[in-house]
Amino acid sequence: MGAVAHRATRSAKPAEVERRWYVIDASDQVLGRLATRVASILRGKHRAIYTPHVDTGEFVVVVNAERVKLTGRKTEQKTYYRHTGWTGHLKSVTAGKVLGSAYPERVIEHAVRGMLPKNSLGRKMFSKLKVYAGPSHPHAAQKPEELRLA
């Protein structure tokens, strides 16, 4: 019987991860489909070196967040809740009001945050997401690549 050579699965180390920057235009994109693609890129699942316990993801800049689409009647029916910490002070706001407010990027941030791990690694991944309401962003020096969503 000959010896069989086994190859071990290779784990990526944090120091050897090279990060790229991507720009995604959210104009007329459906919120959930946009968020799943962004979360996948932030986690690094699109790369061959993906390792679950290492942040292998890229930086993502989302522009035109105010022009994201919600299907059906979600603009009136989708509700975001937060609690102030005081008894009986549960605040709620609809997705339409958030999109029409001064901070429409919070809709995308909320959707993506929910798709990332709920631990320190997920918080590190979320910090690589940059969302802007309008078409301009201050990350031109990083030379981000345009990423088209199907």
C-alpha positions as CSV (number, residue, x, y, z in Angstrom):
1,M,0.0,0.0,0.0
2,G,1.4,3.4,-1.0
3,A,1.1,6.5,1.1
4,V,-1.6,8.9,0.1
5,A,-0.7,12.6,0.2
6,H,-3.5,14.7,1.8
7,R,-3.7,18.4,1.3
8,A,-4.9,20.4,4.3
9,T,-7.5,23.1,3.8
10,R,-5.7,26.4,3.8
11,S,-6.8,29.1,6.3
12,A,-6.2,32.7,5.4
13,K,-4.3,34.8,7.9
14,P,-5.4,38.4,8.5
15,A,-2.0,39.8,7.4
16,E,-2.1,38.2,3.9
17,V,-5.6,39.6,3.0
18,E,-5.4,42.3,0.3
19,R,-8.4,44.5,0.3
20,R,-10.0,46.1,-2.8
21,W,-12.6,48.9,-2.9
22,Y,-15.8,48.6,-4.8
23,V,-18.5,51.3,-5.6
24,I,-22.1,50.1,-6.0
25,D,-24.8,52.4,-7.3
26,A,-28.0,51.7,-5.4
27,S,-30.2,53.6,-7.9
28,D,-33.3,51.5,-8.7
29,Q,-31.8,48.4,-6.9
30,V,-34.1,46.3,-4.7
31,L,-33.0,46.7,-1.1
32,G,-32.8,43.1,-0.1
33,R,-30.9,41.9,-3.2
34,L,-28.5,44.8,-2.9
35,A,-27.9,44.1,0.8
36,T,-27.2,40.4,0.3
37,R,-24.6,41.1,-2.4
38,V,-23.0,43.8,-0.2
39,A,-22.9,41.6,2.9
40,S,-21.4,38.7,0.9
41,I,-18.6,41.0,-0.4
42,L,-18.0,42.5,3.1
43,R,-17.6,38.9,4.5
44,G,-15.3,37.9,1.6
45,K,-17.4,34.9,0.5
46,H,-16.8,35.7,-3.2
47,R,-13.1,35.0,-2.8
48,A,-11.2,31.7,-2.9
49,I,-9.4,32.5,0.3
50,Y,-12.6,32.9,2.3
51,T,-12.1,31.8,5.9
52,P,-15.1,32.0,8.3
53,H,-13.1,33.2,11.3
54,V,-11.0,35.8,9.4
55,D,-12.2,39.1,7.9
56,T,-11.3,38.4,4.2
57,G,-13.8,40.9,2.8
58,E,-13.4,44.1,0.7
59,F,-14.4,47.7,1.3
60,V,-17.8,48.6,-0.3
61,V,-19.0,52.2,-1.0
62,V,-22.7,52.4,-1.8
63,V,-23.9,55.6,-3.5
64,N,-27.4,56.9,-4.2
65,A,-28.8,55.2,-1.2
66,E,-31.9,57.5,-1.3
67,R,-32.9,56.0,-4.6
68,V,-33.0,52.3,-3.5
69,K,-36.3,50.5,-4.3
70,L,-38.6,48.7,-1.9
71,T,-41.1,46.2,-3.5
72,G,-44.8,46.0,-2.7
73,R,-46.0,48.3,0.1
74,K,-42.9,48.1,2.2
75,T,-42.4,51.9,2.2
76,E,-45.6,52.2,4.3
77,Q,-45.6,48.8,6.0
78,K,-41.9,48.0,6.8
79,T,-41.3,49.3,10.3
80,Y,-38.0,49.9,12.2
81,Y,-38.1,49.8,16.0
82,R,-35.7,51.1,18.6
83,H,-36.0,51.4,22.4
84,T,-34.9,54.4,24.3
85,G,-34.2,52.5,27.5
86,W,-37.2,54.0,29.3
87,T,-40.2,52.0,30.2
88,G,-42.8,52.1,27.5
89,H,-40.6,54.1,25.1
90,L,-40.6,51.8,22.1
91,K,-40.1,54.1,19.0
92,S,-41.1,53.1,15.5
93,V,-40.6,54.6,12.1
94,T,-41.6,53.3,8.6
95,A,-39.1,52.7,5.9
96,G,-40.6,55.4,3.7
97,K,-40.0,58.0,6.4
98,V,-36.4,56.9,6.9
99,L,-35.8,57.2,3.1
100,G,-37.4,60.6,3.1
101,S,-35.4,61.8,6.1
102,A,-32.0,63.4,6.4
103,Y,-30.3,59.9,6.7
104,P,-31.7,57.6,4.0
105,E,-28.5,55.5,4.1
106,R,-29.7,54.0,7.4
107,V,-32.1,51.7,5.5
108,I,-29.2,50.0,3.6
109,E,-27.0,50.0,6.7
110,H,-29.7,48.3,8.8
111,A,-30.3,45.6,6.1
112,V,-26.6,44.8,5.7
113,R,-25.9,44.8,9.4
114,G,-28.6,42.2,9.9
115,M,-26.9,39.9,7.4
116,L,-23.4,40.0,9.1
117,P,-22.3,37.9,12.1
118,K,-23.4,39.2,15.5
119,N,-19.9,39.4,17.1
120,S,-16.7,41.4,17.0
121,L,-15.8,40.0,13.6
122,G,-19.2,41.2,12.2
123,R,-18.6,44.7,13.6
124,K,-15.2,44.8,12.0
125,M,-16.8,43.8,8.6
126,F,-19.5,46.4,9.0
127,S,-17.0,49.2,9.5
128,K,-15.8,48.5,5.9
129,L,-19.2,49.6,4.5
130,K,-19.5,53.3,3.5
131,V,-23.0,54.4,2.4
132,Y,-23.8,57.8,0.9
133,A,-27.3,59.3,0.1
134,G,-26.1,61.1,-3.0
135,P,-23.9,60.2,-6.0
136,S,-20.6,61.6,-4.6
137,H,-18.3,60.0,-2.1
138,P,-14.9,61.0,-0.6
139,H,-13.1,57.7,-1.4
140,A,-11.7,58.5,-4.9
141,A,-8.1,58.2,-3.5
142,Q,-8.6,54.5,-2.9
143,K,-9.4,54.0,-6.6
144,P,-12.6,52.0,-6.1
145,E,-13.8,49.7,-8.9
146,E,-17.4,50.0,-10.2
147,L,-19.3,46.9,-9.4
148,R,-22.4,46.2,-11.5
149,L,-25.2,44.1,-9.9
150,A,-27.2,41.9,-12.3
